Amino acid sequence: MNCFDVAVIGAGPSGAVASALLHQKGYRVCVLEKQHFPRFVIGESLLPHCMEFLEAAGMTEALKAEATFQFKNGAAFTWGERYTEIDFTDKFTPGPGTTYQVKRAAFDKILIDEAERQGVTVRYGQTVESVDFTDEGVTLAVQPENGDPYTVQARFVLDASGYGRVLPRLLDLEIPSHLPERMAYFTHIDDNIARDNPEFDRNKILISTHPQWRDVWLWFIPFADGRTSIGVVGTPERIMRKDVEGAEATLKKFVAEIPRLNRLLVNAVWDNEVPFRTLSSYSANVKALCGDKFALLGNASEFLDPVFSSGVTIALHSAHLAANVLDQELRGEKPDWQQEYAERLMIGVNAFRTYVDGWYSTAFQDVLYAEEINPDIRRMIASILAGYAWDTDNPFVAKSDRRLAALAELCGPARLA
């Protein structure tokens, strides 16, 4: 009962998709999840590139059936009275141009339920206490929340534990992120925005730059049932203000300082039994993404920042890559994990990193808020924001740092009118 080809730690998106893909290839897969689903998670705005992996895992039909998921075709940005949109269907890279904005409690449960329906073994309330690698494989010591500890034997282990970062902790792989510490205050509200409001496109995530501090921004992610995820992100010295105290007061204060949001939310209901939450020190990094008989997926490997909703996309891309390389290994081949998994995954991670850094330095903001952008360049940027950060035919992926710096200089610093 406890011998498998692959053990997966964590039942989030990367764990669900990786386990489903490996099961499709004929392997016995067990997913060990510490929590019980559904559970609240942020990271609710998907990117179109995700849809390719969800389709490959056989999960898209189940997603279409969820009534609360909001169709998404792009991203909108506002700064003061300035407003710009990026259309994901008008992009440089082939592939889906639309996706969903999802309540992660429902989304994550749909994915892992589909993996289990397909034949993956899924166990909830299981804590992985230790791992031991041998010539034959890996042994995981598991402590269930109810019952005696036991071991799971596998030929390989994938860590999809997200912020839990199980293997990085157990194997001493964690290193500090290059990004400064940031924190977020967030909740779900009933927005009560009229469907015909000309200032709002429900099919797009809205990112708002603070009028005074351009390194502070707010997300606004609407769902199909009239509820919206809203949050503010910044460094502690910016976010923890002396004039307000607590997550609720702080978030409402920042919303009131964003002209467009202030108008849009005039009829919003904030008191809907959804708590106001805080998340801090979320960026992370590791010494290695893989090693002998293990690989790290998604947020268990590296998490940058939520500004461009890249977290789930990186997670699903890592699941797809790892499943393919692991298939080679389990069939007796000797793939180069560093080259075929780690280096390929980091192409997209590094591209996203360029634009995250550029957002906070304001170089990328200057591009987005420029009065005019060459249409071809706009399509290349749209591809990256749609999640296609691994397309090295896109010059803004292949030479992201140099291209962004040149484009920002060409656009000039954006100034608030």
Salt bridges, closest charged atoms under 4 A:
ASP5 OD1 - ARG28 NH2 3.30
ASP5 OD1 - ARG155 NH1 3.27
GLU44 OE2 - HIS188 NE2 2.70
GLU52 OE1 - HIS49 ND1 2.68
GLU61 OE2 - LYS64 NZ 3.26
GLU81 OE2 - ARG263 NH1 2.96
ASP90 OD1 - ARG379 NH1 3.73
ASP108 OD2 - ARG39 NH1 2.52
ASP108 OD1 - ARG104 NE 2.76
ASP113 OD2 - LYS109 NZ 2.70
GLU114 OE1 - ARG117 NH2 2.84
GLU145 OE2 - HIS36 NE2 2.44
ASP172 OD2 - LYS287 NZ 3.66
GLU174 OE2 - ARG165 NE 3.29
ASP190 OD1 - ARG227 NE 3.02
ASP191 OD2 - ARG202 NH2 2.71
GLU199 OE2 - ARG260 NH1 3.99
GLU199 OE2 - ARG263 NH2 2.60
ASP201 OD2 - LYS204 NZ 2.71
ASP215 OD1 - ARG238 NE 3.11
ASP225 OD2 - LYS103 NZ 2.54
ASP243 OD2 - ARG241 NH2 3.25
ASP243 OD2 - LYS253 NZ 3.75
GLU248 OE2 - LYS252 NZ 2.84
GLU257 OE1 - HIS210 NE2 2.71
GLU257 OE2 - ARG241 NH2 2.76
ASP292 OD1 - LYS293 NZ 3.32
GLU302 OE2 - ARG353 NH1 2.78
ASP327 OD2 - ARG331 NE 3.25
GLU333 OE2 - ARG331 NH1 2.73
ASP357 OD1 - HIS178 NE2 3.20
ASP366 OD1 - ARG214 NH2 2.93
ASP376 OD1 - ARG379 NH2 2.43
